[in-house]
């Protein structure tokens, strides 16, 4: 599973580099961070602290 994730990011980076779409990188990073925040806040001890941010 980890290898598939690494391959995905390699392909994504190759796409961005080949087509000069570097402006998409901040958007992708932001979406990944929001997704990670949602996953972490599902059922964890830090959920009350995350909810105070919003």
N, CA, C and O atoms as CSV, one atom per row, in Angstrom:
chain,resi,resn,atom,element,x,y,z
A,1,UNK,N,N,0.825,-1.190,0.000
A,1,UNK,CA,C,0.000,0.000,0.000
A,1,UNK,C,C,0.868,1.252,0.000
A,1,UNK,O,O,0.569,2.224,-0.694
A,2,UNK,N,N,1.941,1.222,0.781
A,2,UNK,CA,C,2.828,2.383,0.845
A,2,UNK,C,C,3.505,2.612,-0.499
A,2,UNK,O,O,3.703,3.753,-0.916
A,3,UNK,N,N,3.858,1.527,-1.170
A,3,UNK,CA,C,4.521,1.646,-2.465
A,3,UNK,C,C,3.590,2.267,-3.504
A,3,UNK,O,O,4.031,3.051,-4.345
A,4,UNK,N,N,2.316,1.923,-3.448
A,4,UNK,CA,C,1.345,2.496,-4.375
A,4,UNK,C,C,1.190,3.995,-4.137
A,4,UNK,O,O,1.031,4.766,-5.084
A,5,UNK,N,N,1.238,4.405,-2.874
A,5,UNK,CA,C,1.139,5.828,-2.550
A,5,UNK,C,C,2.352,6.585,-3.075
A,5,UNK,O,O,2.219,7.675,-3.631
A,6,UNK,N,N,3.525,6.008,-2.899
A,6,UNK,CA,C,4.744,6.646,-3.389
A,6,UNK,C,C,4.712,6.753,-4.910
A,6,UNK,O,O,5.091,7.780,-5.473
A,7,UNK,N,N,4.259,5.690,-5.572
A,7,UNK,CA,C,4.158,5.722,-7.033
A,7,UNK,C,C,3.168,6.794,-7.499
A,7,UNK,O,O,3.402,7.469,-8.501
A,8,UNK,N,N,2.079,6.942,-6.776
A,8,UNK,CA,C,1.094,7.970,-7.128
A,8,UNK,C,C,1.722,9.361,-7.056
A,8,UNK,O,O,1.550,10.173,-7.965
A,9,UNK,N,N,2.451,9.631,-5.969
A,9,UNK,CA,C,3.052,10.951,-5.828
A,9,UNK,C,C,4.178,11.169,-6.834
A,9,UNK,O,O,4.398,12.298,-7.273
A,10,UNK,N,N,4.887,10.121,-7.201
A,10,UNK,CA,C,5.903,10.253,-8.259
A,10,UNK,C,C,5.251,10.608,-9.583
A,10,UNK,O,O,5.732,11.485,-10.301
A,11,UNK,N,N,4.146,9.923,-9.912
A,11,UNK,CA,C,3.433,10.216,-11.147
A,11,UNK,C,C,2.843,11.623,-11.124
A,11,UNK,O,O,2.880,12.330,-12.131
A,12,UNK,N,N,2.310,12.023,-9.999
A,12,UNK,CA,C,1.754,13.364,-9.872
A,12,UNK,C,C,2.834,14.425,-10.062
A,12,UNK,O,O,2.617,15.417,-10.757
A,13,UNK,N,N,3.992,14.216,-9.448
A,13,UNK,CA,C,5.095,15.170,-9.586
A,13,UNK,C,C,5.584,15.216,-11.037
A,13,UNK,O,O,5.887,16.290,-11.555
A,14,UNK,N,N,5.660,14.049,-11.694
A,14,UNK,CA,C,6.078,14.014,-13.100
A,14,UNK,C,C,5.079,14.771,-13.976
A,14,UNK,O,O,5.474,15.488,-14.895
A,15,UNK,N,N,3.795,14.611,-13.692
A,15,UNK,CA,C,2.770,15.348,-14.433
A,15,UNK,C,C,2.931,16.848,-14.242
A,15,UNK,O,O,2.913,17.604,-15.213
A,16,UNK,N,N,3.089,17.284,-12.994
A,16,UNK,CA,C,3.214,18.718,-12.717
A,16,UNK,C,C,4.471,19.294,-13.357
A,16,UNK,O,O,4.453,20.407,-13.884
A,17,UNK,N,N,5.549,18.543,-13.311
A,17,UNK,CA,C,6.815,19.029,-13.855
A,17,UNK,C,C,6.777,19.088,-15.379
A,17,UNK,O,O,7.255,20.053,-15.975
A,18,UNK,N,N,6.211,18.060,-16.010
A,18,UNK,CA,C,6.196,18.003,-17.471
A,18,UNK,C,C,5.296,19.065,-18.080
A,18,UNK,O,O,5.630,19.646,-19.113
A,19,UNK,N,N,4.167,19.320,-17.454
A,19,UNK,CA,C,3.209,20.268,-18.013
A,19,UNK,C,C,3.314,21.663,-17.401
A,19,UNK,O,O,2.498,22.536,-17.697
A,20,UNK,N,N,4.316,21.873,-16.551
A,20,UNK,CA,C,4.565,23.181,-15.919
A,20,UNK,C,C,3.351,23.677,-15.142
A,20,UNK,O,O,2.976,24.846,-15.235
A,21,UNK,N,N,2.743,22.780,-14.379
A,21,UNK,CA,C,1.564,23.116,-13.578
A,21,UNK,C,C,1.946,23.245,-12.100
A,21,UNK,O,O,1.266,22.705,-11.228
A,22,UNK,N,N,3.022,23.954,-11.832
A,22,UNK,CA,C,3.497,24.097,-10.459
A,22,UNK,C,C,2.507,24.842,-9.569
A,22,UNK,O,O,2.548,24.705,-8.347
A,23,UNK,N,N,1.633,25.616,-10.165
A,23,UNK,CA,C,0.652,26.375,-9.383
A,23,UNK,C,C,-0.367,25.450,-8.734
A,23,UNK,O,O,-1.056,25.863,-7.801
A,24,UNK,N,N,-0.483,24.203,-9.203
A,24,UNK,CA,C,-1.410,23.253,-8.592
A,24,UNK,C,C,-0.872,22.673,-7.285
A,24,UNK,O,O,-1.646,22.153,-6.480
A,25,UNK,N,N,0.421,22.752,-7.064
A,25,UNK,CA,C,1.035,22.137,-5.890
A,25,UNK,C,C,0.488,22.677,-4.571
A,25,UNK,O,O,0.182,21.869,-3.694
A,26,UNK,N,N,0.344,23.996,-4.369
A,26,UNK,CA,C,-0.245,24.472,-3.111
A,26,UNK,C,C,-1.684,23.995,-2.906
A,26,UNK,O,O,-2.096,23.712,-1.781
A,27,UNK,N,N,-2.436,23.907,-3.990
A,27,UNK,CA,C,-3.814,23.424,-3.902
A,27,UNK,C,C,-3.847,21.960,-3.464
A,27,UNK,O,O,-4.648,21.585,-2.608
A,28,UNK,N,N,-2.997,21.151,-4.036
A,28,UNK,CA,C,-2.948,19.731,-3.687
A,28,UNK,C,C,-2.492,19.551,-2.246
A,28,UNK,O,O,-3.053,18.730,-1.520
A,29,UNK,N,N,-1.487,20.303,-1.827
A,29,UNK,CA,C,-0.997,20.208,-0.447
A,29,UNK,C,C,-2.087,20.623,0.532
A,29,UNK,O,O,-2.264,19.987,1.571
A,30,UNK,N,N,-2.816,21.684,0.206
A,30,UNK,CA,C,-3.900,22.131,1.085
A,30,UNK,C,C,-4.989,21.072,1.210
A,30,UNK,O,O,-5.485,20.817,2.307
A,31,UNK,N,N,-5.362,20.455,0.095
A,31,UNK,CA,C,-6.385,19.414,0.135
A,31,UNK,C,C,-5.935,18.206,0.947
A,31,UNK,O,O,-6.727,17.620,1.685
A,32,UNK,N,N,-4.668,17.836,0.812
A,32,UNK,CA,C,-4.143,16.707,1.587
A,32,UNK,C,C,-4.137,17.042,3.077
A,32,UNK,O,O,-4.460,16.189,3.903
A,33,UNK,N,N,-3.774,18.268,3.425
A,33,UNK,CA,C,-3.748,18.655,4.837
A,33,UNK,C,C,-5.156,18.687,5.433
A,33,UNK,O,O,-5.355,18.238,6.562
A,34,UNK,N,N,-6.125,19.205,4.696
A,34,UNK,CA,C,-7.505,19.215,5.188
A,34,UNK,C,C,-8.028,17.796,5.339
A,34,UNK,O,O,-8.717,17.484,6.310
A,35,UNK,N,N,-7.703,16.932,4.378
A,35,UNK,CA,C,-8.108,15.530,4.469
A,35,UNK,C,C,-7.498,14.843,5.674
A,35,UNK,O,O,-8.175,14.082,6.365
A,36,UNK,N,N,-6.220,15.106,5.933
A,36,UNK,CA,C,-5.563,14.516,7.098
A,36,UNK,C,C,-6.183,15.041,8.390
A,36,UNK,O,O,-6.345,14.291,9.353
A,37,UNK,N,N,-6.528,16.319,8.412
A,37,UNK,CA,C,-7.165,16.896,9.596
A,37,UNK,C,C,-8.520,16.254,9.861
A,37,UNK,O,O,-8.868,15.985,11.010
A,38,UNK,N,N,-9.280,16.009,8.809
A,38,UNK,CA,C,-10.584,15.363,8.969
A,38,UNK,C,C,-10.418,13.937,9.469
A,38,UNK,O,O,-11.153,13.496,10.353
A,39,UNK,N,N,-9.467,13.223,8.913
A,39,UNK,CA,C,-9.240,11.835,9.340
A,39,UNK,C,C,-8.775,11.782,10.790
A,39,UNK,O,O,-9.224,10.931,11.558
A,40,UNK,N,N,-7.884,12.683,11.164
A,40,UNK,CA,C,-7.378,12.695,12.539
A,40,UNK,C,C,-8.457,13.098,13.542
A,40,UNK,O,O,-8.429,12.660,14.693
A,41,UNK,N,N,-9.390,13.914,13.120
A,41,UNK,CA,C,-10.400,14.397,14.063
A,41,UNK,C,C,-11.605,13.466,14.195
A,41,UNK,O,O,-12.517,13.749,14.971
A,42,UNK,N,N,-11.621,12.380,13.461
A,42,UNK,CA,C,-12.766,11.469,13.502
A,42,UNK,C,C,-12.976,10.899,14.901
A,42,UNK,O,O,-14.036,11.089,15.498
A,43,UNK,N,N,-12.003,10.222,15.409
A,43,UNK,CA,C,-12.151,9.579,16.716
A,43,UNK,C,C,-10.799,9.593,17.429
A,43,UNK,O,O,-10.154,8.556,17.579
A,44,UNK,N,N,-10.394,10.746,17.851
A,44,UNK,CA,C,-9.106,10.824,18.516
A,44,UNK,C,C,-9.195,11.720,19.738
A,44,UNK,O,O,-10.194,12.400,19.975
A,45,UNK,N,N,-8.144,11.696,20.482
A,45,UNK,CA,C,-8.076,12.497,21.703
A,45,UNK,C,C,-7.933,13.977,21.373
A,45,UNK,O,O,-8.352,14.832,22.153
A,46,UNK,N,N,-7.341,14.282,20.220
A,46,UNK,CA,C,-7.114,15.692,19.880
A,46,UNK,C,C,-8.319,16.341,19.210
A,46,UNK,O,O,-8.265,17.525,18.876
A,47,UNK,N,N,-9.402,15.599,19.005
A,47,UNK,CA,C,-10.581,16.141,18.326
A,47,UNK,C,C,-11.118,17.418,18.985
A,47,UNK,O,O,-11.421,18.367,18.262
A,48,UNK,N,N,-11.253,17.496,20.321
A,48,UNK,CA,C,-11.752,18.740,20.913
A,48,UNK,C,C,-10.855,19.945,20.642
A,48,UNK,O,O,-11.340,21.073,20.549
A,49,UNK,N,N,-9.565,19.714,20.516
A,49,UNK,CA,C,-8.646,20.827,20.246
A,49,UNK,C,C,-8.745,21.276,18.794
A,49,UNK,O,O,-8.596,22.460,18.492
A,50,UNK,N,N,-8.997,20.331,17.901
A,50,UNK,CA,C,-9.158,20.701,16.489
A,50,UNK,C,C,-10.443,21.483,16.295
A,50,UNK,O,O,-10.474,22.439,15.519
A,51,UNK,N,N,-11.500,21.095,16.985
A,51,UNK,CA,C,-12.774,21.797,16.831
A,51,UNK,C,C,-12.693,23.245,17.337
A,51,UNK,O,O,-13.449,24.099,16.874
A,52,UNK,N,N,-11.801,23.524,18.267
A,52,UNK,CA,C,-11.665,24.900,18.744
A,52,UNK,C,C,-11.016,25.797,17.700
A,52,UNK,O,O,-11.144,27.019,17.783
A,53,UNK,N,N,-10.317,25.218,16.709
A,53,UNK,CA,C,-9.711,26.010,15.652
A,53,UNK,C,C,-10.766,26.610,14.730
A,53,UNK,O,O,-10.547,27.659,14.124
A,54,UNK,N,N,-11.893,25.948,14.630
A,54,UNK,CA,C,-12.932,26.406,13.723
A,54,UNK,C,C,-14.042,27.053,14.498
A,54,UNK,O,O,-15.022,27.509,13.908
